[in-house]
């Protein structure tokens, strides 16, 4: 998201000028494009906390938030068009502050360029990850034909990371240690990387969105309480939507201790959504999840084609080591990009292969499916 631009803020009740509350719409900001799942987020600057913060989009009330963080989920739809965002903060004594912002639509001279295939690659020599390789060492093949690499990053590649934690009822005995392991992991992620944190059971809860501050990343962890079933498929699709199709390195880590229960989306839809994204998926199965052969096969089936992998920990005490292993891998990756030879044929599955000179082991995205273009 770009920098927020403050639109007209209107004080609807008399408040001393020196202590006037201030509302800033952070997402979506004035003049930005909005498409698909988009967080509504505002910052409140005031000596006293508001009693409520209400978000509106195009005149329709989306949510009412009574405590920080002041944010909620909103779907901007599948077409890039102009939207009016409105935030109303109510303070003691019925004082209200109103803030407005307008997103941008596409006109006939504008377009969204998504015509690049991104591939995240992890290279090892069998013992450790290999860093510092030049672009000339890499070779990318689409459907058996080598493609010229147009984009290459190898050092300190920024990461947009989404972490989803299973808090279903079966996690009750292990929830305290899950919180400890997740907190240690989130605190260790470099501040240059953006972290979105979800919790899921029957529902999906957004705990943090695009956070770079370690404190913001972990403050919601302590409030987690286990209950309900496991909507594993739905949370993966939500994660793909939240990470979006913007350029850059994107990864998702999903922790679960059981099979899917009650997702609206079938397994086939999850596979297709992953094929149409460039998200690297990592799945961690824990406890009883390691004893379910069907679940283990599904986890490998989902993660492996994205260039990620499935890990299994029999004991919750092993989770810290699993998180640490993924943290090491995420710190040692390359980002490659190339223009596809033909993107006119939609809904066609293409096969990818990445090779590196020197007989090294490479793990990378194996397929991609061309997603429909956005039309104004």
Secondary structure, DSSP 8 states (H G I E B T S, - for coil): --------EEE-S---GGG--EEEEEES-TT----SEEEEEEEEE-SS--SEEEEEETTEEEEEE-SSS-EEEEE--SS----EEEEEEE-GGG-EEEEEEE-----TT-------EEEEEEEE-SSSB-----GGGEEEEETTEEE---EEE-SS--EEEEEEEE-SGGGGGGHHHHHHHHHHHHHHS-TTSEEEEEEESSSEEEEEEEE-SHHHHHTTGGG----S---HHHHHHHHHHHH-S-SSEEEEEEEESS---S-SS-HHHHHHHHHTS--EEEEEEEGGGGG-HHHHHHHHHHHHTTT-EEEEESSGGGHHHHHHHHHHHHTS-EEEEE--S---STT-EEEEEEEETTT-EEEE--EEE-------
